[in-house]
Amino acid sequence: MNKKIIFVILLLILFIPIPFHLKDGGSIKFKALLYEITKVHKINSYSQNGFDEGLIVKILGFKIFDNVKENRDMNSDNFISSNYKNISFDLDKKQVTLNSGYVMPLNGLGTYSLTEDTCYQAVLSALKAGVRLIDTAYMYGNEEEIGRAIKDSNIPREEIFVITKIYPTQYDDPKSAIEMALKKLDIGYIDMMLLHHPGSNDVLAYKEMEKYVSSGQIHSLGLSNWYVKELKEFLPQVNIVPALVQNEIHPFYQENDVIPYIQNLDIVVQGWYPFGGRGYTSELLNNETILKIAQNHHVSSAQVILRWNLQKGVVVIPGSSNPEHIKENTEIYDFELSYEEMQQINALDKGEKHDWY
Ligand SMILES: NC(=O)c1ccc[n+]([C@@H]2O[C@H](COP(=O)([O-])OP(=O)(O)OC[C@H]3O[C@@H](n4cnc5c(N)ncnc54)[C@H](OP(=O)(O)O)[C@@H]3O)[C@@H](O)[C@H]2O)c1
């Protein structure tokens, strides 16, 4: 049905029976009625079909859909949208408390394609700029440099959160893979270990990681490049619910169906390629819509994209070896995108994946 017609019906329902729905219990019946009307027409949430639920919430003053985001703040200009149930994704504290109980920063440094001294220097720059989350992987070949930079920084180990990943080629012998990561990083324990991709023996590898959680050498577990179908198959086979899923997310590839699914499980979503990945960054950073929003807030396009992620409950790990960019990428907490600005960026989704996995 045409969105305008639905809107008019909702307004009629709102104004005709005002005395009815103001009485005790009436508002519940009223909400239920609205919900039934919208459900019949398969209108569930803004993110899935572009229905202007936010406007309705503003007018009605309450939510009418079962799966409406829990922590949207419609009373101020900002628009925070995420689906976590018991996870505190705290933009004031710049951190999230994971389902494992550990606390992780909301912004970090990605280190894909950073190697040797470039990587070492980038990590030092990031730590100097206040970054306390570093993402690496066996596949990046830089765990030793990252461990060395962390030790050389003299920042207390417990203040830094390190994520590494084991690769599908390692899943046949996960114990050796985990031992190698511990040895290369050489920072005592690993804050979080991910399976880099689904692959044969991924359950076996995950169960080995679970043993290291019991021994305290790994604190939290997660997955990377797992989508709805993969999660449905994987989760019943393991004992520890992953604390995080790391997937490709940027304005041209938004995963608006996957993010709510993962967040509803109280699994934190982390996005890779926030700027589209090397080779694609200029197309995204020079996008007219993003540039205009950046001008409105006197910030850079990169900062707008990172902030858009945060307001969707997505942790960011932009990659950079440029100290100025690294610092700029941390300055994303002093401005807020409005509901309309979030919508404008949401409208840029092209389902355009920039890597094969
Ligand atoms: N799990 C997975 O399968 C997977 C896959 C890919 C990536 N990742 C993770 O996600 C991280 C992020 O992805 P990525 O590093 O490949 O790509 P990205 O973050 O989308 O883009 C990195 C590019 O953006 C530029 N950049 C960074 N900050 C900027 C700023 N403020 N202004 C302008 N340009 C800026 C960087 O150049 P400069 O160096 O000049 O700043 C670099 O060329 C990776 O490092 C990795 O940790 C995970």
The ligand as an SDF file (V2000), in Angstrom:
LIG
                    3D

 48 52  0  0  0  0  0  0  0  0999 V2000
   37.7270   -9.4570    8.7390 N   0  0  0  0  0  0  0  0  0  0  0  0
   38.0190   -9.2250    7.4850 C   0  0  0  0  0  0  0  0  0  0  0  0
   37.8280  -10.0790    6.6140 O   0  0  0  0  0  0  0  0  0  0  0  0
   38.5990   -7.9100    7.1180 C   0  0  0  0  0  0  0  0  0  0  0  0
   38.7530   -7.5660    5.7780 C   0  0  0  0  0  0  0  0  0  0  0  0
   39.2980   -6.3320    5.4780 C   0  0  0  0  0  0  0  0  0  0  0  0
   39.6590   -5.4660    6.4880 C   0  0  0  0  0  0  0  0  0  0  0  0
   39.5240   -5.8200    7.7940 N   0  0  0  0  0  0  0  0  0  0  0  0
   39.9120   -4.9180    8.9100 C   0  0  0  0  0  0  0  0  0  0  0  0
   39.2630   -3.6730    8.7050 O   0  0  0  0  0  0  0  0  0  0  0  0
   40.2460   -2.6400    8.7230 C   0  0  0  0  0  0  0  0  0  0  0  0
   39.8000   -1.4740    7.8790 C   0  0  0  0  0  0  0  0  0  0  0  0
   39.8660   -1.7840    6.4980 O   0  0  0  0  0  0  0  0  0  0  0  0
   41.0090   -1.1820    5.5470 P   0  0  0  0  0  0  0  0  0  0  0  0
   42.0800   -0.6190    6.3800 O   0  0  0  0  0  0  0  0  0  0  0  0
   41.3950   -2.2410    4.6070 O   0  0  0  0  0  0  0  0  0  0  0  0
   40.1940   -0.1110    4.7150 O   0  0  0  0  0  0  0  0  0  0  0  0
   39.4970    1.2790    5.1400 P   0  0  0  0  0  0  0  0  0  0  0  0
   39.6440    1.5150    6.5830 O   0  0  0  0  0  0  0  0  0  0  0  0
   38.1370    1.2840    4.5450 O   0  0  0  0  0  0  0  0  0  0  0  0
   40.3500    2.3150    4.3130 O   0  0  0  0  0  0  0  0  0  0  0  0
   41.7080    2.4910    4.5480 C   0  0  0  0  0  0  0  0  0  0  0  0
   42.1420    3.6120    3.6330 C   0  0  0  0  0  0  0  0  0  0  0  0
   41.5260    4.8260    4.0760 O   0  0  0  0  0  0  0  0  0  0  0  0
   42.4870    5.8400    4.1860 C   0  0  0  0  0  0  0  0  0  0  0  0
   42.1230    6.6810    5.3300 N   0  0  0  0  0  0  0  0  0  0  0  0
   42.0810    6.3330    6.6300 C   0  0  0  0  0  0  0  0  0  0  0  0
   41.6700    7.3560    7.3790 N   0  0  0  0  0  0  0  0  0  0  0  0
   41.4640    8.3920    6.5320 C   0  0  0  0  0  0  0  0  0  0  0  0
   41.0510    9.7230    6.7240 C   0  0  0  0  0  0  0  0  0  0  0  0
   40.7430   10.2060    7.9250 N   0  0  0  0  0  0  0  0  0  0  0  0
   40.9600   10.5290    5.6330 N   0  0  0  0  0  0  0  0  0  0  0  0
   41.2630   10.0520    4.4090 C   0  0  0  0  0  0  0  0  0  0  0  0
   41.6520    8.8000    4.1570 N   0  0  0  0  0  0  0  0  0  0  0  0
   41.7610    7.9620    5.2260 C   0  0  0  0  0  0  0  0  0  0  0  0
   43.8050    5.1260    4.4200 C   0  0  0  0  0  0  0  0  0  0  0  0
   44.8710    5.8870    3.8960 O   0  0  0  0  0  0  0  0  0  0  0  0
   46.0360    6.4830    4.8680 P   0  0  0  0  0  0  0  0  0  0  0  0
   46.8620    5.3100    5.3010 O   0  0  0  0  0  0  0  0  0  0  0  0
   46.7410    7.4340    3.9790 O   0  0  0  0  0  0  0  0  0  0  0  0
   45.3410    7.1580    5.9980 O   0  0  0  0  0  0  0  0  0  0  0  0
   43.6390    3.8400    3.6030 C   0  0  0  0  0  0  0  0  0  0  0  0
   44.0090    4.0280    2.2660 O   0  0  0  0  0  0  0  0  0  0  0  0
   41.4930   -3.3560    8.2090 C   0  0  0  0  0  0  0  0  0  0  0  0
   42.6560   -2.6000    8.4510 O   0  0  0  0  0  0  0  0  0  0  0  0
   41.4080   -4.6500    8.9500 C   0  0  0  0  0  0  0  0  0  0  0  0
   41.8560   -4.4820   10.2830 O   0  0  0  0  0  0  0  0  0  0  0  0
   38.9920   -7.0340    8.1190 C   0  0  0  0  0  0  0  0  0  0  0  0
  1  2  1  0
  2  3  2  0
  2  4  1  0
  4  5  1  0
  4 48  2  0
  5  6  2  0
  6  7  1  0
  7  8  2  0
  8  9  1  0
  8 48  1  0
  9 10  1  0
  9 46  1  0
 10 11  1  0
 11 12  1  0
 11 44  1  0
 12 13  1  0
 13 14  1  0
 14 15  2  0
 14 16  1  0
 14 17  1  0
 17 18  1  0
 18 19  2  0
 18 20  1  0
 18 21  1  0
 21 22  1  0
 22 23  1  0
 23 24  1  0
 23 42  1  0
 24 25  1  0
 25 26  1  0
 25 36  1  0
 26 27  1  0
 26 35  1  0
 27 28  2  0
 28 29  1  0
 29 30  1  0
 29 35  2  0
 30 31  1  0
 30 32  2  0
 32 33  1  0
 33 34  2  0
 34 35  1  0
 36 37  1  0
 36 42  1  0
 37 38  1  0
 38 39  2  0
 38 40  1  0
 38 41  1  0
 42 43  1  0
 44 45  1  0
 44 46  1  0
 46 47  1  0
M  CHG  2   8   1  16  -1
M  END
$$$$
